[in-house]
Amino acid sequence: MIGVPNLHSSNAISHQTDLGSGANHSTQSRLKWMGVYVSGAGASSLSCRGQQKGVCLDRISLSNQNELDLDRGRINIEKKFNGQINLSGFTNSARLSTDGPFVENDEKTNNEILQSFCVRGKLLDAAKLVDVMTRRNQIPDFPCCVKLIRGLINIDRTRKAVNVLQLMVLSGGIPDIITYNMLISGLCRKKYLHSAIDILENMSLSGCPPDVITYNTILRTLFDNGRFDQAIQFWKDQLRKGCPPYVITYTVLIELVCKHIGVVRALEIMEDLAVEGCYPDLVTYNSMINISSKQGNYDDTVLVICNLLSRGMEPNTITYNTLLHSLCTYGCWDEVDEILFFMNETSHPPTRITYNILINGLCKHGHLDRAIDFFNQMVSCSCCPDIITYNTLLRGFCKEAMLDEAIQVLHCLCYTNCSPTLITYNIVIDGLSKEGFMEKAMEVYNNMVEHGICPDEVTYRCLIWGFCRADLVEEALELLKMMGINKNRIRDNCYRFIIKRLCQNKKLDSAIRVLEMLIASRHKSYVTVFSEIIHEIDAAGMPEEAGELRQKLVELKIFRE
C-alpha cells in the first residue's frame, strides 16, 4: 500500500506506465509517475523531506531484473571524498551486493559520488546511485538529477531518464519545464505516446505545469502517427481540465488538421473548440489561408476568408501577401489585380514585401515588362526597393538576356544606399558567362573585388563554366588554380568539365595536370569518380585521350594494371 499525504489525486499512481516497445509486461509491477522502481524481496520505506511528507512502500517485487536491478559487476572508484571515505578497496573486489558500496554511505557522501559520476559522464552509474539513495531514505542532489535526466535523454536512455525523474519527484524535487519537455520529446521520438501523455497529465502535481511547447509536442506526434481524432480529443480534454486556451497551440492544432484532414474539418473543429472557450486569431486564419492557397485549393481559401469576416475580423497585409504569393506562383494574374485593388481600397496598401512578391512572380513567368512597371510604381509610392528587389530584377534581366540593362542597374547600385552584395554580382556574372560575354564577366568580377567583396565558389564556378563553353580553357585553368590557392571548395564537375574540354582541344598535358590537381585535392581517392571521367571522355569519341589518362592513373597507383 502506498500513501502520499500531500497529493490529492488518489488515482495518480493507479495505472501502469509502459515504456516498452510492445513486449508483454504483465509480470512487472510499475508505479506510475509518483511511484518508484524497487527491487528486492524486503519491504522498503521512504521518508521524504521535500514536498511529500512520507511514503511507505510495502513489499514491492519486480521481475524484470535485467532493466531494474543494479549492476552486480565490478565498480571502480578511485577518488576519496572529503578524506573520509576511500572506496578503492572495492576496485578489485569480486562481487558486490545489489546496492554496491553506496549502501553504507551517508547522504552527503553519496551526493558527492553522484556529482562525480555526472561530471565524468558515468550516467548509468549515477542513475543506479539515485535509485539506491531513494530506497535508503536519502535525498539525491536535485541539480544533479536534472543534469542526469537530460544526459540520459541525449544518449537515448529515455526509460532510465523517466525512472530518475520519478525518483526525483518522489524525493520532493521539482524538475524544470525544459527537462520535462526534453523527456516528453524523447518519449515521442520513440513513439511512447501513452507514457508521454501520462507524464504531461501529472506535471502540475509535481509543481511544474505544462507549457505551449509541451502541448505542441504531443499534438504534432499524434498527428505524425495518424492519430488525428485522439489529438483533437486530447486538446479538448486539456481545456476541460483547466488548461489555458493557448492560441499558439490552438493554431498548431488547426494547422495540422488543415494539412492532414482538410480545411472543412478544421472549420468544424474551430466551432467545437469555441464551446470550450478557445478562439482563433488572425494568425490562425493566415496559417489556414497559407496552407489552402499553396495547395491551389482556392475554394477552401474562400471558405476561410468568409469565416474570418463572419467573426468581425479584417484581413491584414500578411493575409493579402500570402494570397498574392500563391496567385503569382500559379500565374493567376486577374486575381492578383483584384487583390491589389482591395489592398489599395483598405488601410493595408502594398508594402515592399508585396512588391517583391509581385516582381518575383512576374519575372519567373517571363513578364519582365510588367515587373518593371511594378518597380516604377513602387518607387513612385515612396516604397524604397531593397537589395532583394534589385536582385530579383537583375535575375529577370539575365534570364531574358537583357545584359546591358543588368550591367546598368548594377552600376547604379554602387552609388546608392543599397549596395550590391556577393549574390548581386554572382547573378550578373552568371548571366554574362552563360551568354559567352566573358570579357564583361571579368570586368564585373574585377569591379566586385575592387569594392572589397570576396568571390566564392559560385563566382568561380560560373566563370569556369563560361570560359570552357567559350573554349577559353586556359583561362578556366588559371581560375581553377586560384580557387586552390584561396582554398575555395571545387566540385568534381568543374574538374570533369575542364578535363573534357582540354581533351577536345587536344591539350592532353593540361588535362593530366588538372587530373593531378583533382587527385591532390582529395584526402582519399574515389576510383568511381576517375572511372566516370575516363568513361565520359571515351564516350565523347576520344578513346586515345581516355587511354592516356587511364595510364596516368595507373602510374599514380589510382588504377591497377
Summary of the structure (lengths in Angstrom):
residues: 561
radius of gyration: 34.2
end to end distance: 79.8
largest distance: 91.6
contacts: 1704
relative contact order: 0.04
helix: 63%
strand: 1%
